Amino acid sequence: MKQTLSITGMTCNNCVRHVTEALRELPGVRDAAVDLASASATIEADREIPRDEIARALDDAGYALA
Ligand SMILES: [Cu+2]
């Protein structure tokens, strides 16, 4: 299933890379595409990932779920 997320704190392509890696490490996530310009991400996963789980992973990486 696909989930679309709004993410705050990204300012450059390194941020995009960090966020992409953090999202891809979540169990069940098969792919994550992060877009800097729209401050958003789309994840494709085997399950619905709870928002708090996503928020925690982003927070650990230094970003936040909007
Ligand atoms: Cu950056």
N, CA, C, O and the ligand as a Tripos MOL2 file, in Angstrom:
@<TRIPOS>MOLECULE
protein
  265   263    67     0     0
PROTEIN
NO_CHARGES

@<TRIPOS>ATOM
      1 N           0.8320   -1.1990    0.0000 N.3       1 MET1
      2 CA          0.0000    0.0000    0.0000 C.3       1 MET1
      3 C           0.8680    1.2500    0.0000 C.2       1 MET1
      4 O           2.0190    1.2390    0.4350 O.2       1 MET1
      5 N           0.2830    2.3130   -0.4960 N.am      2 LYS2
      6 CA          1.0030    3.5800   -0.6240 C.3       2 LYS2
      7 C           0.5420    4.5470    0.4560 C.2       2 LYS2
      8 O          -0.6470    4.6300    0.7630 O.2       2 LYS2
      9 N           1.4850    5.2690    1.0230 N.am      3 GLN3
     10 CA          1.1560    6.3290    1.9730 C.3       3 GLN3
     11 C           1.9090    7.5920    1.5720 C.2       3 GLN3
     12 O           3.0730    7.5360    1.1770 O.2       3 GLN3
     13 N           1.2370    8.7170    1.6780 N.am      4 THR4
     14 CA          1.8820    9.9890    1.3750 C.3       4 THR4
     15 C           2.0820   10.7600    2.6700 C.2       4 THR4
     16 O           1.1800   10.8340    3.5050 O.2       4 THR4
     17 N           3.2540   11.3260    2.8310 N.am      5 LEU5
     18 CA          3.6270   12.0040    4.0730 C.3       5 LEU5
     19 C           4.0880   13.4210    3.7920 C.2       5 LEU5
     20 O           4.6720   13.6960    2.7440 O.2       5 LEU5
     21 N           3.8270   14.3150    4.7250 N.am      6 SER6
     22 CA          4.4200   15.6580    4.6810 C.3       6 SER6
     23 C           5.5000   15.7020    5.7480 C.2       6 SER6
     24 O           5.2860   15.2900    6.8880 O.2       6 SER6
     25 N           6.6630   16.2100    5.3590 N.am      7 ILE7
     26 CA          7.8250   16.1730    6.2460 C.3       7 ILE7
     27 C           8.4090   17.5650    6.3980 C.2       7 ILE7
     28 O           8.5710   18.2940    5.4200 O.2       7 ILE7
     29 N           8.7240   17.9280    7.6380 N.am      8 THR8
     30 CA          9.3470   19.2300    7.8640 C.3       8 THR8
     31 C          10.8210   19.0500    8.2160 C.2       8 THR8
     32 O          11.2260   18.0230    8.7600 O.2       8 THR8
     33 N          11.6050   20.0630    7.8960 N.am      9 GLY9
     34 CA         13.0120   20.0890    8.2900 C.3       9 GLY9
     35 C          13.9960   19.8040    7.1800 C.2       9 GLY9
     36 O          15.2040   19.9130    7.3910 O.2       9 GLY9
     37 N          13.5110   19.4400    5.9930 N.am     10 MET10
     38 CA         14.4420   19.1340    4.8950 C.3      10 MET10
     39 C          14.8370   20.4220    4.1740 C.2      10 MET10
     40 O          13.9850   21.2230    3.7910 O.2      10 MET10
     41 N          16.1530   20.6050    3.9970 N.am     11 THR11
     42 CA         16.6240   21.8170    3.3250 C.3      11 THR11
     43 C          17.4940   21.5410    2.1040 C.2      11 THR11
     44 O          17.7350   22.4430    1.3020 O.2      11 THR11
     45 N          17.9630   20.3200    1.9580 N.am     12 CYS12
     46 CA         18.8580   20.0550    0.8280 C.3      12 CYS12
     47 C          18.7920   18.5710    0.4480 C.2      12 CYS12
     48 O          18.0530   17.7940    1.0500 O.2      12 CYS12
     49 N          19.5690   18.2050   -0.5480 N.am     13 ASN13
     50 CA         19.5220   16.8250   -1.0230 C.3      13 ASN13
     51 C          20.1090   15.8220   -0.0360 C.2      13 ASN13
     52 O          19.7800   14.6370   -0.0880 O.2      13 ASN13
     53 N          20.9760   16.2900    0.8620 N.am     14 ASN14
     54 CA         21.4440   15.3830    1.9090 C.3      14 ASN14
     55 C          20.2980   15.0240    2.8390 C.2      14 ASN14
     56 O          20.1770   13.8800    3.2770 O.2      14 ASN14
     57 N          19.4560   16.0130    3.1380 N.am     15 CYS15
     58 CA         18.2730   15.7460    3.9530 C.3      15 CYS15
     59 C          17.3940   14.7050    3.2600 C.2      15 CYS15
     60 O          16.9020   13.7730    3.8950 O.2      15 CYS15
     61 N          17.2070   14.8730    1.9720 N.am     16 VAL16
     62 CA         16.3900   13.9330    1.2060 C.3      16 VAL16
     63 C          16.9470   12.5230    1.3450 C.2      16 VAL16
     64 O          16.2040   11.5600    1.5330 O.2      16 VAL16
     65 N          18.2550   12.4220    1.2510 N.am     17 ARG17
     66 CA         18.8910   11.1000    1.3660 C.3      17 ARG17
     67 C          18.6830   10.5180    2.7650 C.2      17 ARG17
     68 O          18.3620    9.3380    2.9060 O.2      17 ARG17
     69 N          18.8670   11.3470    3.8030 N.am     18 HIS18
     70 CA         18.6870   10.8530    5.1720 C.3      18 HIS18
     71 C          17.2520   10.3870    5.4030 C.2      18 HIS18
     72 O          17.0190    9.3300    5.9900 O.2      18 HIS18
     73 N          16.3090   11.1770    4.9420 N.am     19 VAL19
     74 CA         14.9000   10.8260    5.1390 C.3      19 VAL19
     75 C          14.5590    9.5610    4.3590 C.2      19 VAL19
     76 O          13.8570    8.6810    4.8590 O.2      19 VAL19
     77 N          15.0620    9.4790    3.1330 N.am     20 THR20
     78 CA         14.8040    8.2820    2.3150 C.3      20 THR20
     79 C          15.3240    7.0370    3.0230 C.2      20 THR20
     80 O          14.6370    6.0170    3.0790 O.2      20 THR20
     81 N          16.5300    7.1200    3.5590 N.am     21 GLU21
     82 CA         17.1150    5.9640    4.2490 C.3      21 GLU21
     83 C          16.3110    5.6160    5.4950 C.2      21 GLU21
     84 O          16.0510    4.4440    5.7670 O.2      21 GLU21
     85 N          15.9190    6.6420    6.2530 N.am     22 ALA22
     86 CA         15.1530    6.3940    7.4840 C.3      22 ALA22
     87 C          13.8300    5.7000    7.1670 C.2      22 ALA22
     88 O          13.4150    4.7900    7.8830 O.2      22 ALA22
     89 N          13.1730    6.1320    6.0940 N.am     23 LEU23
     90 CA         11.8860    5.5340    5.7300 C.3      23 LEU23
     91 C          12.0690    4.1190    5.2060 C.2      23 LEU23
     92 O          11.2720    3.2310    5.5080 O.2      23 LEU23
     93 N          13.1190    3.9100    4.4230 N.am     24 ARG24
     94 CA         13.3470    2.5710    3.8530 C.3      24 ARG24
     95 C          13.7180    1.5520    4.9070 C.2      24 ARG24
     96 O          13.5580    0.3500    4.6940 O.2      24 ARG24
     97 N          14.2190    2.0220    6.0560 N.am     25 GLU25
     98 CA         14.5910    1.0950    7.1320 C.3      25 GLU25
     99 C          13.3940    0.6320    7.9470 C.2      25 GLU25
    100 O          13.5120   -0.3130    8.7270 O.2      25 GLU25
    101 N          12.2550    1.2730    7.7840 N.am     26 LEU26
    102 CA         11.0730    0.8450    8.5270 C.3      26 LEU26
    103 C          10.6530   -0.5370    8.0380 C.2      26 LEU26
    104 O          10.5830   -0.7730    6.8320 O.2      26 LEU26
    105 N          10.3710   -1.4600    8.9750 N.am     27 PRO27
    106 CA          9.9760   -2.8010    8.5720 C.3      27 PRO27
    107 C           8.7300   -2.7810    7.6850 C.2      27 PRO27
    108 O           7.7340   -2.1430    8.0240 O.2      27 PRO27
    109 N           8.7880   -3.4640    6.5760 N.am     28 GLY28
    110 CA          7.6440   -3.5520    5.6750 C.3      28 GLY28
    111 C           7.7000   -2.5690    4.5300 C.2      28 GLY28
    112 O           6.9670   -2.7100    3.5500 O.2      28 GLY28
    113 N           8.5730   -1.5610    4.6440 N.am     29 VAL29
    114 CA          8.6590   -0.5650    3.5740 C.3      29 VAL29
    115 C           9.5090   -1.1190    2.4320 C.2      29 VAL29
    116 O          10.6500   -1.5380    2.6270 O.2      29 VAL29
    117 N           8.9240   -1.1080    1.2420 N.am     30 ARG30
    118 CA          9.6520   -1.6140    0.0670 C.3      30 ARG30
    119 C          10.3630   -0.4970   -0.6830 C.2      30 ARG30
    120 O          11.4390   -0.6920   -1.2490 O.2      30 ARG30
    121 N           9.7310    0.6960   -0.6770 N.am     31 ASP31
    122 CA         10.3680    1.8050   -1.3760 C.3      31 ASP31
    123 C           9.8830    3.1190   -0.7740 C.2      31 ASP31
    124 O           8.7750    3.2150   -0.2470 O.2      31 ASP31
    125 N          10.7370    4.1150   -0.8670 N.am     32 ALA32
    126 CA         10.3740    5.4470   -0.3940 C.3      32 ALA32
    127 C          10.9040    6.4650   -1.3870 C.2      32 ALA32
    128 O          12.0710    6.4160   -1.7760 O.2      32 ALA32
    129 N          10.0460    7.3850   -1.7930 N.am     33 ALA33
    130 CA         10.4470    8.4620   -2.7050 C.3      33 ALA33
    131 C          10.1890    9.7840   -1.9920 C.2      33 ALA33
    132 O           9.0640   10.0850   -1.5960 O.2      33 ALA33
    133 N          11.2510   10.5650   -1.8390 N.am     34 VAL34
    134 CA         11.1590   11.8100   -1.0860 C.3      34 VAL34
    135 C          11.3620   12.9780   -2.0370 C.2      34 VAL34
    136 O          12.2720   12.9700   -2.8660 O.2      34 VAL34
    137 N          10.4940   13.9940   -1.9060 N.am     35 ASP35
    138 CA         10.5840   15.1640   -2.7800 C.3      35 ASP35
    139 C          10.8330   16.4150   -1.9410 C.2      35 ASP35
    140 O          10.0280   16.7850   -1.0860 O.2      35 ASP35
    141 N          11.9610   17.0480   -2.2080 N.am     36 LEU36
    142 CA         12.3620   18.2230   -1.4270 C.3      36 LEU36
    143 C          11.4350   19.4070   -1.6820 C.2      36 LEU36
    144 O          10.9910   20.0630   -0.7400 O.2      36 LEU36
    145 N          11.1430   19.6820   -2.9450 N.am     37 ALA37
    146 CA         10.3720   20.8800   -3.3100 C.3      37 ALA37
    147 C           8.9960   20.9030   -2.6520 C.2      37 ALA37
    148 O           8.5270   21.9540   -2.2130 O.2      37 ALA37
    149 N           8.3550   19.7420   -2.5850 N.am     38 SER38
    150 CA          7.0160   19.6970   -1.9980 C.3      38 SER38
    151 C           7.0450   19.2270   -0.5450 C.2      38 SER38
    152 O           5.9960   19.0810    0.0830 O.2      38 SER38
    153 N           8.2610   18.9870   -0.0020 N.am     39 ALA39
    154 CA          8.4220   18.5290    1.3880 C.3      39 ALA39
    155 C           7.5230   17.3350    1.6690 C.2      39 ALA39
    156 O           6.8140   17.2890    2.6750 O.2      39 ALA39
    157 N           7.5690   16.3760    0.7630 N.am     40 SER40
    158 CA          6.6990   15.2210    0.9370 C.3      40 SER40
    159 C           7.4290   13.9340    0.5820 C.2      40 SER40
    160 O           8.5040   13.9390   -0.0170 O.2      40 SER40
    161 N           6.8060   12.8420    0.9710 N.am     41 ALA41
    162 CA          7.3610   11.5330    0.6490 C.3      41 ALA41
    163 C           6.2290   10.5780    0.3630 C.2      41 ALA41
    164 O           5.1340   10.7020    0.9110 O.2      41 ALA41
    165 N           6.5060    9.6260   -0.4990 N.am     42 THR42
    166 CA          5.5610    8.5530   -0.7440 C.3      42 THR42
    167 C           6.2670    7.2560   -0.4020 C.2      42 THR42
    168 O           7.3700    6.9940   -0.8800 O.2      42 THR42
    169 N           5.6270    6.4480    0.4260 N.am     43 ILE43
    170 CA          6.2150    5.1440    0.7290 C.3      43 ILE43
    171 C           5.2980    4.0410    0.2130 C.2      43 ILE43
    172 O           4.0720    4.1530    0.2130 O.2      43 ILE43
    173 N           5.9420    2.9890   -0.2170 N.am     44 GLU44
    174 CA          5.2290    1.8020   -0.6750 C.3      44 GLU44
    175 C           5.6010    0.7020    0.3190 C.2      44 GLU44
    176 O           6.7750    0.3740    0.4920 O.2      44 GLU44
    177 N           4.5810    0.1400    0.9660 N.am     45 ALA45
    178 CA          4.8730   -0.8110    2.0450 C.3      45 ALA45
    179 C           3.9230   -2.0030    2.0190 C.2      45 ALA45
    180 O           2.8470   -1.9590    1.4230 O.2      45 ALA45
    181 N           4.3600   -3.0710    2.6860 N.am     46 ASP46
    182 CA          3.5640   -4.2890    2.7770 C.3      46 ASP46
    183 C           2.4240   -4.1590    3.7730 C.2      46 ASP46
    184 O           1.5000   -4.9730    3.7790 O.2      46 ASP46
    185 N           2.4900   -3.1240    4.6230 N.am     47 ARG47
    186 CA          1.4700   -2.9220    5.6560 C.3      47 ARG47
    187 C           1.2610   -1.4340    5.7880 C.2      47 ARG47
    188 O           2.0330   -0.6430    5.2470 O.2      47 ARG47
    189 N           0.2060   -1.0400    6.5160 N.am     48 GLU48
    190 CA          0.0430    0.3790    6.7940 C.3      48 GLU48
    191 C           0.9510    0.7160    7.9690 C.2      48 GLU48
    192 O           0.8050    0.1580    9.0570 O.2      48 GLU48
    193 N           1.8830    1.6240    7.7470 N.am     49 ILE49
    194 CA          2.8320    1.9800    8.7990 C.3      49 ILE49
    195 C           2.1770    3.0420    9.6870 C.2      49 ILE49
    196 O           1.7660    4.0930    9.1950 O.2      49 ILE49
    197 N           2.0790    2.7680   11.0100 N.am     50 PRO50
    198 CA          1.4480    3.7570   11.8980 C.3      50 PRO50
    199 C           2.2010    5.0910   11.8790 C.2      50 PRO50
    200 O           3.4270    5.1260   11.7830 O.2      50 PRO50
    201 N           1.4470    6.1730   11.9700 N.am     51 ARG51
    202 CA          2.0570    7.5050   11.9280 C.3      51 ARG51
    203 C           3.1110    7.6940   13.0120 C.2      51 ARG51
    204 O           4.1430    8.3210   12.7770 O.2      51 ARG51
    205 N           2.8490    7.1470   14.2080 N.am     52 ASP52
    206 CA          3.8110    7.3740   15.2930 C.3      52 ASP52
    207 C           5.1330    6.6570   15.0160 C.2      52 ASP52
    208 O           6.2010    7.1030   15.4360 O.2      52 ASP52
    209 N           5.0340    5.5390   14.3020 N.am     53 GLU53
    210 CA          6.2520    4.8100   13.9420 C.3      53 GLU53
    211 C           7.0800    5.6070   12.9170 C.2      53 GLU53
    212 O           8.3070    5.6750   12.9980 O.2      53 GLU53
    213 N           6.3720    6.1970   11.9650 N.am     54 ILE54
    214 CA          7.0430    7.0400   10.9670 C.3      54 ILE54
    215 C           7.6350    8.2690   11.6430 C.2      54 ILE54
    216 O           8.7690    8.6620   11.3670 O.2      54 ILE54
    217 N           6.8540    8.8650   12.5300 N.am     55 ALA55
    218 CA          7.3020   10.0780   13.2200 C.3      55 ALA55
    219 C           8.5660    9.8080   14.0290 C.2      55 ALA55
    220 O           9.4770   10.6350   14.0660 O.2      55 ALA55
    221 N           8.6130    8.6520   14.6760 N.am     56 ARG56
    222 CA          9.7720    8.3010   15.4940 C.3      56 ARG56
    223 C          11.0190    8.1430   14.6260 C.2      56 ARG56
    224 O          12.0940    8.6330   14.9720 O.2      56 ARG56
    225 N          10.8620    7.4560   13.4990 N.am     57 ALA57
    226 CA         12.0020    7.2470   12.5970 C.3      57 ALA57
    227 C          12.5040    8.5800   12.0530 C.2      57 ALA57
    228 O          13.7110    8.7990   11.9470 O.2      57 ALA57
    229 N          11.5730    9.4670   11.7100 N.am     58 LEU58
    230 CA         11.9750   10.7780   11.1930 C.3      58 LEU58
    231 C          12.6490   11.5950   12.2710 C.2      58 LEU58
    232 O          13.6510   12.2680   12.0300 O.2      58 LEU58
    233 N          12.0770   11.5270   13.4780 N.am     59 ASP59
    234 CA         12.6430   12.2830   14.5960 C.3      59 ASP59
    235 C          14.0700   11.8250   14.8970 C.2      59 ASP59
    236 O          14.9470   12.6480   15.1600 O.2      59 ASP59
    237 N          14.3000   10.5100   14.8590 N.am     60 ASP60
    238 CA         15.6500    9.9700   15.0920 C.3      60 ASP60
    239 C          16.6330   10.5050   14.0560 C.2      60 ASP60
    240 O          17.8170   10.6740   14.3490 O.2      60 ASP60
    241 N          16.1490   10.7700   12.8590 N.am     61 ALA61
    242 CA         17.0170   11.2530   11.7880 C.3      61 ALA61
    243 C          17.1330   12.7860   11.7950 C.2      61 ALA61
    244 O          17.9260   13.3550   11.0450 O.2      61 ALA61
    245 N          16.3360   13.4500   12.6490 N.am     62 GLY62
    246 CA         16.4180   14.9000   12.7580 C.3      62 GLY62
    247 C          15.3510   15.6610   11.9910 C.2      62 GLY62
    248 O          15.4950   16.8560   11.7310 O.2      62 GLY62
    249 N          14.2730   14.9600   11.6260 N.am     63 TYR63
    250 CA         13.1870   15.5950   10.8540 C.3      63 TYR63
    251 C          11.8700   15.3130   11.5600 C.2      63 TYR63
    252 O          11.8400   14.6450   12.5930 O.2      63 TYR63
    253 N          10.7970   15.8190   11.0030 N.am     64 ALA64
    254 CA          9.5050   15.6280   11.6640 C.3      64 ALA64
    255 C           8.4000   15.4240   10.6370 C.2      64 ALA64
    256 O           8.4670   15.8830    9.4970 O.2      64 ALA64
    257 N           7.3850   14.7150   11.1010 N.am     65 LEU65
    258 CA          6.1860   14.5320   10.2910 C.3      65 LEU65
    259 C           5.3380   15.7880   10.4650 C.2      65 LEU65
    260 O           5.1010   16.2280   11.5910 O.2      65 LEU65
    261 N           4.8840   16.3620    9.3620 N.am     66 ALA66
    262 CA          4.0790   17.5980    9.4580 C.3      66 ALA66
    263 C           2.6510   17.2550    9.8190 C.2      66 ALA66
    264 O           1.8150   18.1490    9.9480 O.2      66 ALA66
    265 CU         20.0430   19.0070    4.1470 Cu       67 CU67
@<TRIPOS>BOND
     1     1     2 1
     2     2     3 1
     3     3     4 2
     4     3     5 am
     5     5     6 1
     6     6     7 1
     7     7     8 2
     8     7     9 am
     9     9    10 1
    10    10    11 1
    11    11    12 2
    12    11    13 am
    13    13    14 1
    14    14    15 1
    15    15    16 2
    16    15    17 am
    17    17    18 1
    18    18    19 1
    19    19    20 2
    20    19    21 am
    21    21    22 1
    22    22    23 1
    23    23    24 2
    24    23    25 am
    25    25    26 1
    26    26    27 1
    27    27    28 2
    28    27    29 am
    29    29    30 1
    30    30    31 1
    31    31    32 2
    32    31    33 am
    33    33    34 1
    34    34    35 1
    35    35    36 2
    36    35    37 am
    37    37    38 1
    38    38    39 1
    39    39    40 2
    40    39    41 am
    41    41    42 1
    42    42    43 1
    43    43    44 2
    44    43    45 am
    45    45    46 1
    46    46    47 1
    47    47    48 2
    48    47    49 am
    49    49    50 1
    50    50    51 1
    51    51    52 2
    52    51    53 am
    53    53    54 1
    54    54    55 1
    55    55    56 2
    56    55    57 am
    57    57    58 1
    58    58    59 1
    59    59    60 2
    60    59    61 am
    61    61    62 1
    62    62    63 1
    63    63    64 2
    64    63    65 am
    65    65    66 1
    66    66    67 1
    67    67    68 2
    68    67    69 am
    69    69    70 1
    70    70    71 1
    71    71    72 2
    72    71    73 am
    73    73    74 1
    74    74    75 1
    75    75    76 2
    76    75    77 am
    77    77    78 1
    78    78    79 1
    79    79    80 2
    80    79    81 am
    81    81    82 1
    82    82    83 1
    83    83    84 2
    84    83    85 am
    85    85    86 1
    86    86    87 1
    87    87    88 2
    88    87    89 am
    89    89    90 1
    90    90    91 1
    91    91    92 2
    92    91    93 am
    93    93    94 1
    94    94    95 1
    95    95    96 2
    96    95    97 am
    97    97    98 1
    98    98    99 1
    99    99   100 2
   100    99   101 am
   101   101   102 1
   102   102   103 1
   103   103   104 2
   104   103   105 am
   105   105   106 1
   106   106   107 1
   107   107   108 2
   108   107   109 am
   109   109   110 1
   110   110   111 1
   111   111   112 2
   112   111   113 am
   113   113   114 1
   114   114   115 1
   115   115   116 2
   116   115   117 am
   117   117   118 1
   118   118   119 1
   119   119   120 2
   120   119   121 am
   121   121   122 1
   122   122   123 1
   123   123   124 2
   124   123   125 am
   125   125   126 1
   126   126   127 1
   127   127   128 2
   128   127   129 am
   129   129   130 1
   130   130   131 1
   131   131   132 2
   132   131   133 am
   133   133   134 1
   134   134   135 1
   135   135   136 2
   136   135   137 am
   137   137   138 1
   138   138   139 1
   139   139   140 2
   140   139   141 am
   141   141   142 1
   142   142   143 1
   143   143   144 2
   144   143   145 am
   145   145   146 1
   146   146   147 1
   147   147   148 2
   148   147   149 am
   149   149   150 1
   150   150   151 1
   151   151   152 2
   152   151   153 am
   153   153   154 1
   154   154   155 1
   155   155   156 2
   156   155   157 am
   157   157   158 1
   158   158   159 1
   159   159   160 2
   160   159   161 am
   161   161   162 1
   162   162   163 1
   163   163   164 2
   164   163   165 am
   165   165   166 1
   166   166   167 1
   167   167   168 2
   168   167   169 am
   169   169   170 1
   170   170   171 1
   171   171   172 2
   172   171   173 am
   173   173   174 1
   174   174   175 1
   175   175   176 2
   176   175   177 am
   177   177   178 1
   178   178   179 1
   179   179   180 2
   180   179   181 am
   181   181   182 1
   182   182   183 1
   183   183   184 2
   184   183   185 am
   185   185   186 1
   186   186   187 1
   187   187   188 2
   188   187   189 am
   189   189   190 1
   190   190   191 1
   191   191   192 2
   192   191   193 am
   193   193   194 1
   194   194   195 1
   195   195   196 2
   196   195   197 am
   197   197   198 1
   198   198   199 1
   199   199   200 2
   200   199   201 am
   201   201   202 1
   202   202   203 1
   203   203   204 2
   204   203   205 am
   205   205   206 1
   206   206   207 1
   207   207   208 2
   208   207   209 am
   209   209   210 1
   210   210   211 1
   211   211   212 2
   212   211   213 am
   213   213   214 1
   214   214   215 1
   215   215   216 2
   216   215   217 am
   217   217   218 1
   218   218   219 1
   219   219   220 2
   220   219   221 am
   221   221   222 1
   222   222   223 1
   223   223   224 2
   224   223   225 am
   225   225   226 1
   226   226   227 1
   227   227   228 2
   228   227   229 am
   229   229   230 1
   230   230   231 1
   231   231   232 2
   232   231   233 am
   233   233   234 1
   234   234   235 1
   235   235   236 2
   236   235   237 am
   237   237   238 1
   238   238   239 1
   239   239   240 2
   240   239   241 am
   241   241   242 1
   242   242   243 1
   243   243   244 2
   244   243   245 am
   245   245   246 1
   246   246   247 1
   247   247   248 2
   248   247   249 am
   249   249   250 1
   250   250   251 1
   251   251   252 2
   252   251   253 am
   253   253   254 1
   254   254   255 1
   255   255   256 2
   256   255   257 am
   257   257   258 1
   258   258   259 1
   259   259   260 2
   260   259   261 am
   261   261   262 1
   262   262   263 1
   263   263   264 2
@<TRIPOS>SUBSTRUCTURE
     1 MET1         2 RESIDUE 1 A MET
     2 LYS2         6 RESIDUE 1 A LYS
     3 GLN3        10 RESIDUE 1 A GLN
     4 THR4        14 RESIDUE 1 A THR
     5 LEU5        18 RESIDUE 1 A LEU
     6 SER6        22 RESIDUE 1 A SER
     7 ILE7        26 RESIDUE 1 A ILE
     8 THR8        30 RESIDUE 1 A THR
     9 GLY9        34 RESIDUE 1 A GLY
    10 MET10       38 RESIDUE 1 A MET
    11 THR11       42 RESIDUE 1 A THR
    12 CYS12       46 RESIDUE 1 A CYS
    13 ASN13       50 RESIDUE 1 A ASN
    14 ASN14       54 RESIDUE 1 A ASN
    15 CYS15       58 RESIDUE 1 A CYS
    16 VAL16       62 RESIDUE 1 A VAL
    17 ARG17       66 RESIDUE 1 A ARG
    18 HIS18       70 RESIDUE 1 A HIS
    19 VAL19       74 RESIDUE 1 A VAL
    20 THR20       78 RESIDUE 1 A THR
    21 GLU21       82 RESIDUE 1 A GLU
    22 ALA22       86 RESIDUE 1 A ALA
    23 LEU23       90 RESIDUE 1 A LEU
    24 ARG24       94 RESIDUE 1 A ARG
    25 GLU25       98 RESIDUE 1 A GLU
    26 LEU26      102 RESIDUE 1 A LEU
    27 PRO27      106 RESIDUE 1 A PRO
    28 GLY28      110 RESIDUE 1 A GLY
    29 VAL29      114 RESIDUE 1 A VAL
    30 ARG30      118 RESIDUE 1 A ARG
    31 ASP31      122 RESIDUE 1 A ASP
    32 ALA32      126 RESIDUE 1 A ALA
    33 ALA33      130 RESIDUE 1 A ALA
    34 VAL34      134 RESIDUE 1 A VAL
    35 ASP35      138 RESIDUE 1 A ASP
    36 LEU36      142 RESIDUE 1 A LEU
    37 ALA37      146 RESIDUE 1 A ALA
    38 SER38      150 RESIDUE 1 A SER
    39 ALA39      154 RESIDUE 1 A ALA
    40 SER40      158 RESIDUE 1 A SER
    41 ALA41      162 RESIDUE 1 A ALA
    42 THR42      166 RESIDUE 1 A THR
    43 ILE43      170 RESIDUE 1 A ILE
    44 GLU44      174 RESIDUE 1 A GLU
    45 ALA45      178 RESIDUE 1 A ALA
    46 ASP46      182 RESIDUE 1 A ASP
    47 ARG47      186 RESIDUE 1 A ARG
    48 GLU48      190 RESIDUE 1 A GLU
    49 ILE49      194 RESIDUE 1 A ILE
    50 PRO50      198 RESIDUE 1 A PRO
    51 ARG51      202 RESIDUE 1 A ARG
    52 ASP52      206 RESIDUE 1 A ASP
    53 GLU53      210 RESIDUE 1 A GLU
    54 ILE54      214 RESIDUE 1 A ILE
    55 ALA55      218 RESIDUE 1 A ALA
    56 ARG56      222 RESIDUE 1 A ARG
    57 ALA57      226 RESIDUE 1 A ALA
    58 LEU58      230 RESIDUE 1 A LEU
    59 ASP59      234 RESIDUE 1 A ASP
    60 ASP60      238 RESIDUE 1 A ASP
    61 ALA61      242 RESIDUE 1 A ALA
    62 GLY62      246 RESIDUE 1 A GLY
    63 TYR63      250 RESIDUE 1 A TYR
    64 ALA64      254 RESIDUE 1 A ALA
    65 LEU65      258 RESIDUE 1 A LEU
    66 ALA66      262 RESIDUE 1 A ALA
    67 CU67       265 GROUP 0 **** ****
